[in-house]
Structures are given as structure tokens and as C-alpha cells.
Amino acid sequence: MSETLEATEYSKDRPFPARLIENRLLSKPGSAKETRHFVIGITGSGLHYKVGDSLGVYPVNPAAAVTEILARLGATGEEPVSPAMLKLPAPIPLRDALTSRLALAGPTRKIVETLAAKAANPDEKAKLAGLLLPEAKDALTALLEAREFADLLAEFPSAKLTPQELVDHLRKLMPRLYSIASSPKVYPDEIHLTVAVVRYETNQRERLGVCSTYLAERVPLDRGMVPVFVSHSHFGLPEDGGSKDLIMVGPGTGIAPFRAFVQDRIAGGATGRNWVFFGDQHRATDFLYEEEWTAWLAQGRITRFDTAFSRDQPQKIYVQDRMRANAAELWSWLQGGAYFYVCGDAKRMAKDVDAALLDIIAQQGGMDAAAAAEYVKQLKKDKRYQRDVY
């Protein structure tokens, strides 16, 4: 088989070992967030992407987390284990399984049941048994949400598990998908990502987002070692060329695909207008890609760029508030055939933006709620309302 043909076979099941070319902090000193710009080199991979696609990244767990679990088990890491969900042809060393194959977070009721059965200390056994009672359902849920597997091994040390017994409770370490922040027309051999690095605390212990901190601090630059694949998406530019107007709502890292959209439309000579809504906490510290947006606005590459920095004034202002403040013009764009896009947080932002859009359509279009909902339904059917939310 030729080398070229082999290269085209890189996929989720056979990821390409990419190079991390750039790791740059986007948020500025004083920000409550750590947002980074990563550039992944895909030269020679045969991978192709379009704007709107995502990059799948397979992370590696922090070495300290692996070492702690080995210590709690009293294991060397060389013990052979066979994680059932991986369907491997032969056992692999425990350390390898814990490092790059299995998730170390997300314990379930099953591990509590196992610990309860194996606990030798009466107090530990009683506590575990109590958590398994029907009336303790909420307490068990709260406990599990605040802990990783290492916490439970530390809290109930008399329950001695073998390496295989622990592995039987762990889930597969899954790839993380990140919206691509670059256009292949501009960067055919690179993929840009905009990533919020996750760090928080539960149970008096620091927690790390496995993949975001992997990219931020555990991957050396310019070494082919980041396993990646392209995840093709329904989310993307209009199929009928660049004459359509776009309204793009992307607060926080949700701005990533819209940086790609604008790059692509500029490179392709699109004639449609671009209107971007961006929001974050503070203009001084969280205005992602400010220089690029400012330049594109000055050059007329984007028609409007509306910002909502929620904590720069006593009353919080969000992207949906900016939409409502520009309701008449937004309705005019929609009536003219504009496409409406949303990217970012699914739990709150996307719902709030959807509610604002329905209100604007109802008010500006003189419709009742049912008619506005039908209008939005048609937008979605025509692929003029697209969401990439997570």
C-alpha cells in the first residue's frame, strides 16, 4: 500500500500523531479564565477539513494522577490488565492503561458497591453501606460528583482492590472535540483551536480538564505526538456560495468557528455581509482575537461586531441583550435571507439566545409565539439557523 493511501486512512480509530506548533495565551493577566490559542500541524496527514468542523484530540492523563492511583493500589504499574471496554487482543501494563486508555474521573455507584464489599475497616464499611441505602441517593450522588477514583481509594483504604478490579470500573478515555478556528483556504496544513483550560476544585483538591491541560502543559512544541482526527460537522457555511449574509453569535471560546468562517469568506472573496456578536467577562482581559476583529472591521471585511462584556458594568450584559438592542436590524437581515449561527455553551447561553431570537422575530415580525416558533422551525429546515453547542 502506498504511503499516500495510508495517510488518507487517519481517523478516529487511527488518529494522526500531529505536532503542536503554537501554544499561546489569549486571555490577558488579570483574567479569571485561561484561554489559549493552539496551532496543530497536520502536514503529511492527508487530513482535510472545512470550516465548521471540529478536531478530535486524544489526551493523556496527568502523570501525578496516575502515580497517585498506583500508590493507593500498592501497584508498580507493570501489572497486566485487560480493560473489557477496550477489546484489546492482549493485556497491557496498568500504567499504560491509566495513562492513555482510561478515564480517572467519573466514579459511579458500582465502585461504591465494590468498596463496600471489600472494606475491612468497620467504620469504612458502615459508611459505604449507608451510602448505598435508597434514602441516601442524593448523598451518594453529591459524593460521587465531587470525587475522582483516587479520592475514593484514599478515603476507604481498607478496601483493597487489585489492578484489574479497579480497571473494571473505569471508562474509556474519550477524545475531546474542539471547534476549528481556522480556514483551510488560509491554513491548509494547520488547524487552529481556541481552548478554555479547565481548572477547578472539588473535595479540597485541584481538578484539571484532562485534554485542555494536556495541550496547555503536557505537550512539548514541535513533536509529533498529539493524536488527532477531523470530525466533520453539519455546521458550516451556506452551500450556495458567499453571497449570503451571516449573523454569528459566539461568546467565549464559541468565537472559534466564526474566526474560521470570516477567514474563509475573505479568502474566497465572499460578497455577503458578516455580523459578529462576541461576549466574555472583561474587555481588557478577555477580548479574544481583538486585533484580528478590529482589523477586519476597519477593512470592511466584517460589517458589524457587537460585544457584550458582562462584568464591565454593574448590570451584566450578554450577547442576547445586544441582539435585543439591535432587534430591528437583526430582523431586517433575517428577512433579507441572512443565516444565523450560534456556538458555545448549550446549558444557558444557547437557550437564552434562542429565546431572544424568538422574541425578536415575534416583535419585529408582528407574530404571536406560535408563528415565531414556526418561522424559526423553517429557518432550521432551510439550514439558515445552525447551532454548534456543547
BALO-571285 format. One line per field, with one value per residue (C-alpha): residue number from 1; x, y, z; residue in three letters. Coordinates in steps of 0.1 Angstrom, whole numbers, plus 2048, in hexadecimal, padded with zeros to 3 digits. Last residue first. Layout:
REM residues N
num c(NUM; ...) .
east c(X; ...) .
north c(Y; ...) .
up c(Z; ...) .
residu c(ALA; ...) .
***
This chain:
REM residues 390
num c(390; 389; 388; 387; 386; 385; 384; 383; 382; 381; 380; 379; 378; 377; 376; 375; 374; 373; 372; 371; 370; 369; 368; 367; 366; 365; 364; 363; 362; 361; 360; 359; 358; 357; 356; 355; 354; 353; 352; 351; 350; 349; 348; 347; 346; 345; 344; 343; 342; 341; 340; 339; 338; 337; 336; 335; 334; 333; 332; 331; 330; 329; 328; 327; 326; 325; 324; 323; 322; 321; 320; 319; 318; 317; 316; 315; 314; 313; 312; 311; 310; 309; 308; 307; 306; 305; 304; 303; 302; 301; 300; 299; 298; 297; 296; 295; 294; 293; 292; 291; 290; 289; 288; 287; 286; 285; 284; 283; 282; 281; 280; 279; 278; 277; 276; 275; 274; 273; 272; 271; 270; 269; 268; 267; 266; 265; 264; 263; 262; 261; 260; 259; 258; 257; 256; 255; 254; 253; 252; 251; 250; 249; 248; 247; 246; 245; 244; 243; 242; 241; 240; 239; 238; 237; 236; 235; 234; 233; 232; 231; 230; 229; 228; 227; 226; 225; 224; 223; 222; 221; 220; 219; 218; 217; 216; 215; 214; 213; 212; 211; 210; 209; 208; 207; 206; 205; 204; 203; 202; 201; 200; 199; 198; 197; 196; 195; 194; 193; 192; 191; 190; 189; 188; 187; 186; 185; 184; 183; 182; 181; 180; 179; 178; 177; 176; 175; 174; 173; 172; 171; 170; 169; 168; 167; 166; 165; 164; 163; 162; 161; 160; 159; 158; 157; 156; 155; 154; 153; 152; 151; 150; 149; 148; 147; 146; 145; 144; 143; 142; 141; 140; 139; 138; 137; 136; 135; 134; 133; 132; 131; 130; 129; 128; 127; 126; 125; 124; 123; 122; 121; 120; 119; 118; 117; 116; 115; 114; 113; 112; 111; 110; 109; 108; 107; 106; 105; 104; 103; 102; 101; 100; 99; 98; 97; 96; 95; 94; 93; 92; 91; 90; 89; 88; 87; 86; 85; 84; 83; 82; 81; 80; 79; 78; 77; 76; 75; 74; 73; 72; 71; 70; 69; 68; 67; 66; 65; 64; 63; 62; 61; 60; 59; 58; 57; 56; 55; 54; 53; 52; 51; 50; 49; 48; 47; 46; 45; 44; 43; 42; 41; 40; 39; 38; 37; 36; 35; 34; 33; 32; 31; 30; 29; 28; 27; 26; 25; 24; 23; 22; 21; 20; 19; 18; 17; 16; 15; 14; 13; 12; 11; 10; 9; 8; 7; 6; 5; 4; 3; 2; 1) .
east c(726; 717; 71D; 6FC; 6EE; 6D1; 6D1; 6D2; 6B1; 6A0; 6AF; 6A2; 680; 67F; 688; 66A; 654; 65F; 657; 635; 62E; 63A; 624; 631; 636; 657; 66C; 65C; 659; 67A; 68C; 67C; 685; 6A9; 6AB; 69F; 6B8; 6D4; 6CA; 6C9; 6EB; 6FA; 6EC; 6F3; 700; 720; 72F; 727; 709; 703; 6E8; 6E8; 6DB; 6C0; 6B5; 69A; 6B5; 6CA; 6AC; 6A3; 6C7; 6C4; 6A3; 6AF; 6D0; 6CB; 6BC; 6DB; 6F2; 6DE; 6E2; 707; 708; 708; 70C; 700; 71B; 732; 750; 745; 731; 746; 72E; 73D; 72D; 742; 731; 738; 756; 770; 76C; 791; 78C; 776; 78F; 7AB; 796; 78D; 7B1; 7BF; 7A4; 7AB; 799; 78E; 792; 7AA; 7A2; 77F; 774; 75D; 756; 741; 742; 727; 733; 722; 731; 723; 722; 73B; 751; 774; 77F; 79B; 785; 769; 781; 791; 76E; 761; 781; 77F; 75A; 764; 777; 760; 74F; 76F; 75E; 73F; 737; 718; 71D; 705; 70E; 703; 702; 716; 732; 728; 709; 712; 70F; 72C; 72E; 721; 716; 739; 757; 76C; 791; 7A9; 7C5; 7DF; 7F8; 81B; 82E; 845; 848; 83E; 83D; 81B; 814; 80C; 7F0; 7E7; 7E4; 7D5; 7B8; 7B5; 7B2; 7A0; 7B2; 7A5; 7B5; 7AB; 797; 77B; 776; 78D; 78F; 7A6; 79A; 7AE; 797; 7A1; 7A2; 7AF; 7C2; 7C7; 7E6; 7F1; 7D6; 7D7; 7C7; 7AF; 7AE; 79D; 7A5; 794; 78A; 770; 77F; 776; 784; 78F; 782; 795; 781; 76F; 77E; 76C; 77D; 79E; 79B; 795; 7B1; 7CA; 7BF; 7AA; 7B0; 793; 7A5; 7B0; 78D; 792; 7B2; 7A4; 785; 799; 7AE; 78E; 784; 76D; 755; 73A; 73C; 735; 718; 708; 70D; 6FD; 6DF; 6DA; 6DD; 6B9; 6BE; 6DB; 6FC; 70C; 706; 718; 736; 736; 732; 74E; 765; 75D; 761; 784; 788; 777; 773; 74D; 749; 765; 753; 731; 742; 753; 731; 720; 735; 757; 75B; 780; 79F; 795; 7A7; 7BE; 7DB; 7EB; 7D6; 7D8; 7FD; 804; 7F0; 805; 7F2; 7DF; 7DB; 7C4; 7B4; 78E; 791; 771; 77E; 79D; 7B6; 7D1; 7F5; 807; 825; 817; 829; 80A; 802; 7DF; 7E0; 804; 7F9; 7DC; 7F3; 80C; 7F0; 7E4; 808; 80E; 7F1; 7DA; 7E1; 7C9; 7BA; 7B1; 794; 794; 773; 763; 752; 76B; 776; 78F; 7A7; 7BF; 7D9; 7F0; 810; 80E; 7F4; 804; 7EE; 7ED; 7E0; 7D1; 7CB; 7B1; 7B9; 79C; 797; 7AB; 7C4; 7E1; 7D2; 7BE; 7CC; 7EA; 7FD; 806; 814; 820; 812; 81B; 802; 803; 7E5; 7C9; 7C0; 79E; 792; 7A2; 7C2; 7BC; 7C6; 7EB; 7EB; 7E1; 7FD; 817; 80E; 800) .
north c(8DA; 8EF; 8F1; 900; 908; 91E; 923; 8FE; 901; 8EA; 8FE; 91F; 90E; 904; 928; 935; 91A; 926; 94A; 93F; 92D; 94A; 963; 977; 99C; 995; 9AC; 9A0; 97B; 978; 98B; 975; 955; 961; 96B; 948; 937; 94D; 945; 91F; 921; 934; 91E; 8F9; 8F7; 90C; 916; 91C; 92D; 934; 948; 948; 968; 967; 98B; 985; 979; 998; 9AF; 99C; 9A2; 9C7; 9CB; 9B6; 9C8; 9CD; 9AA; 99B; 9AE; 9A0; 97D; 982; 989; 9A8; 9A6; 9C4; 9D5; 9DB; 9C9; 9A7; 99B; 9A6; 9A6; 9AE; 9B6; 9B3; 9C0; 9C0; 9A8; 9AA; 9D0; 9D5; 9E6; 9C9; 9B0; 9C2; 9C4; 9A0; 995; 9AB; 99F; 97A; 972; 990; 981; 997; 9BC; 9B5; 9A2; 984; 977; 97F; 97F; 986; 986; 994; 98A; 997; 982; 989; 96B; 96E; 94B; 956; 96F; 956; 93B; 953; 95E; 93B; 930; 94D; 943; 91F; 92A; 945; 92B; 92D; 94A; 957; 94C; 95A; 95C; 96E; 966; 977; 961; 968; 950; 931; 91B; 902; 91B; 918; 8FC; 8E7; 8C4; 8BA; 8A5; 899; 89C; 885; 88B; 878; 893; 884; 892; 8A9; 8CE; 8DC; 8C6; 8B9; 8B8; 8DC; 8EC; 8CF; 8B6; 8D1; 8D4; 8AE; 8A3; 8C1; 8C3; 8C0; 8CF; 8BF; 8CB; 8B3; 8C7; 8E1; 8EF; 8F1; 8EF; 8FF; 911; 908; 91A; 902; 907; 8EB; 8ED; 8E0; 8F1; 911; 92D; 91A; 8FF; 919; 91C; 91A; 8F5; 8ED; 8D5; 8B1; 89E; 879; 860; 84E; 82E; 829; 81C; 802; 7E3; 7F5; 7F5; 7D0; 7C9; 7DD; 7C9; 7DC; 7DF; 7EE; 7F8; 819; 827; 84D; 84A; 831; 846; 866; 854; 84A; 86E; 880; 89D; 88F; 86D; 87C; 891; 873; 85D; 878; 87B; 855; 851; 847; 829; 81C; 81A; 837; 826; 807; 81C; 82D; 80B; 7FB; 819; 817; 7F1; 7F2; 7D4; 7E4; 7CB; 7C9; 7EF; 7F7; 7E3; 7F3; 816; 80E; 804; 824; 837; 848; 863; 86A; 856; 850; 832; 82D; 846; 846; 82D; 812; 818; 817; 7F6; 7E5; 7D6; 7B6; 7A6; 7AA; 7C9; 7CD; 7F0; 7EC; 7CE; 7DE; 7C2; 7C7; 7BD; 7CA; 7E1; 7FF; 7F7; 7F3; 7FA; 803; 826; 82B; 821; 839; 855; 84E; 851; 872; 87F; 875; 88A; 876; 875; 885; 879; 898; 89A; 8B9; 8C8; 8D2; 8F3; 8FF; 8E2; 8C7; 8B0; 897; 887; 887; 894; 8B6; 8B7; 8D1; 8DB; 8FF; 907; 927; 927; 933; 934; 945; 95C; 976; 98B; 986; 982; 967; 95A; 946; 936; 912; 90E; 8F2; 8D4; 8B8; 89D; 878; 86F; 85C; 838; 830; 854; 857; 856; 841; 85B; 857; 832; 83B; 854; 83C; 822; 800) .
up c(8EF; 8D4; 8AF; 8A3; 880; 876; 850; 849; 836; 84F; 86C; 85E; 859; 87D; 887; 873; 882; 8A5; 89C; 890; 8B0; 8C6; 8B4; 897; 88F; 87D; 893; 8B4; 8AC; 89A; 8B6; 8D1; 8BF; 8BB; 8DF; 8EA; 8D3; 8E1; 905; 8FD; 8EC; 909; 925; 923; 8FF; 904; 8E3; 8BE; 8AE; 889; 876; 850; 840; 826; 824; 83E; 855; 84F; 855; 875; 882; 879; 88C; 8AA; 8B1; 8D6; 8D8; 8C8; 8DF; 8FD; 8EE; 8ED; 913; 929; 94F; 962; 976; 958; 949; 955; 938; 91B; 8FE; 8DD; 8BB; 89B; 87C; 857; 857; 83C; 83B; 840; 862; 86D; 862; 875; 895; 893; 88E; 8AA; 8C2; 8BD; 8DE; 8F2; 915; 929; 922; 914; 933; 938; 915; 8F7; 8D1; 8B8; 893; 874; 853; 831; 812; 7F6; 7FB; 7EC; 7F6; 80C; 81E; 821; 82F; 849; 854; 858; 86B; 884; 886; 88F; 8AD; 8BC; 8D1; 8E6; 8F9; 8E8; 8C5; 8B3; 88D; 875; 851; 831; 812; 7F2; 7FB; 7E9; 7E8; 803; 820; 838; 852; 86E; 862; 86F; 865; 882; 878; 88A; 8A3; 8B8; 8C4; 8C2; 8A5; 8B8; 8B0; 8D2; 8F0; 8FB; 920; 929; 915; 8FE; 91A; 930; 917; 912; 936; 945; 966; 989; 9A8; 9C8; 9E6; 9DD; 9BD; 9AD; 98A; 96C; 948; 92C; 915; 8F2; 8D1; 8B6; 896; 87C; 866; 844; 82F; 843; 82E; 819; 834; 84A; 86F; 891; 891; 8AB; 8C5; 8CA; 8E7; 8E3; 8FB; 917; 91A; 93B; 95B; 972; 964; 966; 98C; 98E; 976; 98B; 9AA; 9C3; 9E8; 9FB; A1B; A0A; A09; A06; 9F1; 9D8; 9D5; 9CE; 9B4; 9A1; 99D; 9B5; 9B8; 9A1; 9B3; 9D5; 9C9; 9B8; 9D7; 9ED; 9D6; 9D5; 9FB; A00; 9E9; 9FF; 9EC; 9FE; A20; A14; A0C; A2E; A40; A2D; A34; A59; A5A; A49; A31; A13; 9F6; 9F2; 9F9; 9E0; 9C5; 9CB; 9CC; 9AA; 99B; 9A7; 98D; 98C; 971; 971; 969; 944; 934; 916; 917; 939; 94E; 933; 92E; 953; 957; 93C; 91F; 91C; 8F9; 8DA; 8E8; 8EB; 8FA; 90E; 921; 92F; 930; 949; 94C; 96B; 961; 973; 993; 9A8; 9CD; 9C1; 9D1; 9C3; 9A0; 9A3; 9AE; 992; 978; 985; 986; 962; 956; 93F; 91A; 901; 8DF; 8CB; 8B3; 89D; 894; 873; 86D; 854; 83F; 846; 834; 844; 82C; 84A; 838; 848; 864; 87B; 899; 8A3; 8C6; 8D3; 8F8; 911; 936; 947; 964; 951; 963; 94A; 927; 916; 8F6; 903; 8E7; 8E0; 8BC; 8A6; 8B8; 8A1; 896; 89B; 884; 894; 88A; 898; 896; 873; 860; 841; 828; 833; 829; 805; 803; 811; 7F7; 800) .
residu c(TYR; VAL; ASP; ARG; GLN; TYR; ARG; LYS; ASP; LYS; LYS; LEU; GLN; LYS; VAL; TYR; GLU; ALA; ALA; ALA; ALA; ALA; ASP; MET; GLY; GLY; GLN; GLN; ALA; ILE; ILE; ASP; LEU; LEU; ALA; ALA; ASP; VAL; ASP; LYS; ALA; MET; ARG; LYS; ALA; ASP; GLY; CYS; VAL; TYR; PHE; TYR; ALA; GLY; GLY; GLN; LEU; TRP; SER; TRP; LEU; GLU; ALA; ALA; ASN; ALA; ARG; MET; ARG; ASP; GLN; VAL; TYR; ILE; LYS; GLN; PRO; GLN; ASP; ARG; SER; PHE; ALA; THR; ASP; PHE; ARG; THR; ILE; ARG; GLY; GLN; ALA; LEU; TRP; ALA; THR; TRP; GLU; GLU; GLU; TYR; LEU; PHE; ASP; THR; ALA; ARG; HIS; GLN; ASP; GLY; PHE; PHE; VAL; TRP; ASN; ARG; GLY; THR; ALA; GLY; GLY; ALA; ILE; ARG; ASP; GLN; VAL; PHE; ALA; ARG; PHE; PRO; ALA; ILE; GLY; THR; GLY; PRO; GLY; VAL; MET; ILE; LEU; ASP; LYS; SER; GLY; GLY; ASP; GLU; PRO; LEU; GLY; PHE; HIS; SER; HIS; SER; VAL; PHE; VAL; PRO; VAL; MET; GLY; ARG; ASP; LEU; PRO; VAL; ARG; GLU; ALA; LEU; TYR; THR; SER; CYS; VAL; GLY; LEU; ARG; GLU; ARG; GLN; ASN; THR; GLU; TYR; ARG; VAL; VAL; ALA; VAL; THR; LEU; HIS; ILE; GLU; ASP; PRO; TYR; VAL; LYS; PRO; SER; SER; ALA; ILE; SER; TYR; LEU; ARG; PRO; MET; LEU; LYS; ARG; LEU; HIS; ASP; VAL; LEU; GLU; GLN; PRO; THR; LEU; LYS; ALA; SER; PRO; PHE; GLU; ALA; LEU; LEU; ASP; ALA; PHE; GLU; ARG; ALA; GLU; LEU; LEU; ALA; THR; LEU; ALA; ASP; LYS; ALA; GLU; PRO; LEU; LEU; LEU; GLY; ALA; LEU; LYS; ALA; LYS; GLU; ASP; PRO; ASN; ALA; ALA; LYS; ALA; ALA; LEU; THR; GLU; VAL; ILE; LYS; ARG; THR; PRO; GLY; ALA; LEU; ALA; LEU; ARG; SER; THR; LEU; ALA; ASP; ARG; LEU; PRO; ILE; PRO; ALA; PRO; LEU; LYS; LEU; MET; ALA; PRO; SER; VAL; PRO; GLU; GLU; GLY; THR; ALA; GLY; LEU; ARG; ALA; LEU; ILE; GLU; THR; VAL; ALA; ALA; ALA; PRO; ASN; VAL; PRO; TYR; VAL; GLY; LEU; SER; ASP; GLY; VAL; LYS; TYR; HIS; LEU; GLY; SER; GLY; THR; ILE; GLY; ILE; VAL; PHE; HIS; ARG; THR; GLU; LYS; ALA; SER; GLY; PRO; LYS; SER; LEU; LEU; ARG; ASN; GLU; ILE; LEU; ARG; ALA; PRO; PHE; PRO; ARG; ASP; LYS; SER; TYR; GLU; THR; ALA; GLU; LEU; THR; GLU; SER; MET) .
***
